[in-house]
Amino acid sequence: MPRVLEISNVSKCFGKTLANDGISLTLDRGEILALLGENGAGKTTLMSILFGHYTPDSGAIRVMGAALPPGRPRAAIRAGIGMVHQHFSLAPNLTVLENVMTGTERLWRPVSDRRGGRAKLIGISERFGLKVDPDARLGDLSVGEQQRVEILKALYNDARILVLDEPTAVLTNIEAERLFSTLKDMARQGLSLIFISHKLDEVMSTADRVAVLRGGRLVAERRAAETSKAELAELMVGRAVHRPQRAAATPGACVLEAEGLSVRQGGVERLKSVSFRLHAGEVLGVIGVSGNGQATLAQVLGGTARRSAGALRLFGAETGDMGVPEVVAAGIGRIPEDRNCEGAIGEMALWENVVLERIAQFSRRGLVDRRAGVALTQQIIAGFDVRGGTPGSRIRRLAGGNMQKLILGRTQIEPPRILIAAQPTRGLDEGAVAAVHERILAARQAGTAVLLISEDLEEVMALADRIHAIVGGRLSPAVRPEAADARRLGLMMAGEWEMQDAV
């Protein structure tokens, strides 16, 4: 298998933070390499150096035996490197063909060769099994289909090395299975692939080889067939990782009740007569395939969307629509599904994001008390192991898992009576997942009522006392986790549920 990529002693610093420290890696033709590491371990930085977004402080990269000029994405593309980012860089108002062809033709070309572009795109999609309509508007496609377009765009540029950053972070289980089946077919046809992931199951089932980063250093390489999930998790965090176990508990009084809750947005009914009860000291799980109304449910309860019908009773009293300040004042903590768009403002400092929801508490005579905000943020950084930033640094510089831990810490400024946790561990490494689960169960033990919205069956079964499925905006009856296995929950997510053992 001829070598297609050599990364030699690459280092990169951002200020005093050493993101990559003398990393050396190789990749062979037709090989699938998984890049593992905690949030902030330096994985995305290394791949951004490979693609030319960053210039390394030292080290060299060779592609197909030739030196790769540093800091030049166009040179990386010409060398045959394609990158699919975790957050897609496509235009939703353009068609698939327009998105794929953008930037591929010379600026002074008088007329775009759409006929040739269409033929090339169709040929690539058929060769690699990435079926998509070239004339479909991107905004009308599912998340999985949009990811196919990102991959097709890289292949359209004649990529021979494909880099995917958290490729399944926003995909359903079925979409993820299809994606990895496609990636294996690509490797069999000679493409070389690197994918960044925190999901050990997909790493073990897909990768030929695994490289583990920790603290910016390459700490281990393993053949996937010769290692285990337990070993990889320990290599990632430097210690054995054990997820906490839910202990038996007796729920308290009902603190939140929804009756006939409906939401209509843009002419579409997102929630359809949803009813449920949430008790103090319990975790109520809601599972469902993305796009079935769970995001809308979290937004209504978190104060960022309004209901069109139905009643909400909070601590026994009926309440009208509330905005975020009223929600926070009522003792409801929020972990939004999209931490980048709904949970934080990237250009603001960590301490500003911490006090943002409680700005009145940190204001004196119209001025924000920066000293108090910084002190509180330092406590959260220490207590929740937030790495990669200081109270004064911009939150967008944090890795996703560390941003999530800061958001979780923000909800604990005053222990919430209710916690709305939507996809709380999406994109987190194994160590961070265990830490978030521990915090959720500790809140439950302290009497907090937790509404856990997740697409991770294993997570919901491990944490929830009762479980609902949401399908097409409708909520199933609740079942106990002891009475449900992955198969039954999968059927519930498909709309098949039974009533006899509802709780």
HELIX and SHEET records of a PDB file:
HELIX    1   1 LYS A   43  PHE A   51  1                                   9    
HELIX    2   2 PRO A   73  ARG A   78  1                                   6    
HELIX    3   3 VAL A   96  MET A  101  1                                   6    
HELIX    4   4 ARG A  114  PHE A  128  1                                  15    
HELIX    5   5 LEU A  138  ASP A  140  5                                   3    
HELIX    6   6 VAL A  143  TYR A  156  1                                  14    
HELIX    7   7 ASN A  173  ARG A  188  1                                  16    
HELIX    8   8 LEU A  200  THR A  206  1                                   7    
HELIX    9   9 ALA A  224  GLU A  226  5                                   3    
HELIX   10  10 LYS A  229  VAL A  237  1                                   9    
HELIX   11  11 GLN A  294  GLY A  302  1                                   9    
HELIX   12  12 VAL A  324  ALA A  329  1                                   6    
HELIX   13  13 ARG A  339  GLY A  343  3                                   5    
HELIX   14  14 LEU A  350  VAL A  355  1                                   6    
HELIX   15  15 LEU A  356  PHE A  362  5                                   7    
HELIX   16  16 ARG A  370  GLY A  383  1                                  14    
HELIX   17  17 ILE A  395  ARG A  397  5                                   3    
HELIX   18  18 GLY A  400  THR A  411  1                                  12    
HELIX   19  19 GLU A  430  GLN A  445  1                                  16    
HELIX   20  20 LEU A  457  LEU A  463  1                                   7    
HELIX   21  21 PRO A  481  ALA A  483  5                                   3    
HELIX   22  22 ALA A  486  MET A  493  1                                   8    
SHEET    1   A 4 THR A  17  ASP A  28  0                                        
SHEET    2   A 4 ARG A   3  PHE A  14 -1                                        
SHEET    3   A 4 SER A  58  VAL A  63 -1                                        
SHEET    4   A 4 ALA A  66  ALA A  67 -1                                        
SHEET    1   B 6 ILE A  81  VAL A  84  0                                        
SHEET    2   B 6 ILE A 161  ASP A 165  1                                        
SHEET    3   B 6 SER A 192  ILE A 196  1                                        
SHEET    4   B 6 ILE A  32  GLY A  37  1                                        
SHEET    5   B 6 ARG A 209  ARG A 214  1                                        
SHEET    6   B 6 ARG A 217  ARG A 223 -1                                        
SHEET    1   C 4 VAL A 268  HIS A 279  0                                        
SHEET    2   C 4 CYS A 254  GLN A 265 -1                                        
SHEET    3   C 4 ALA A 309  LEU A 314 -1                                        
SHEET    4   C 4 ALA A 317  THR A 319 -1                                        
SHEET    1   D 6 ILE A 332  ILE A 335  0                                        
SHEET    2   D 6 ILE A 418  ALA A 422  1                                        
SHEET    3   D 6 ALA A 449  SER A 454  1                                        
SHEET    4   D 6 VAL A 283  ILE A 287  1                                        
SHEET    5   D 6 ARG A 466  VAL A 471  1                                        
SHEET    6   D 6 ARG A 474  LEU A 475 -1                                        
SHEET    1   E 2 SER A 363  ARG A 364  0                                        
SHEET    2   E 2 LEU A 367  VAL A 368 -1                                        
END                                                                             
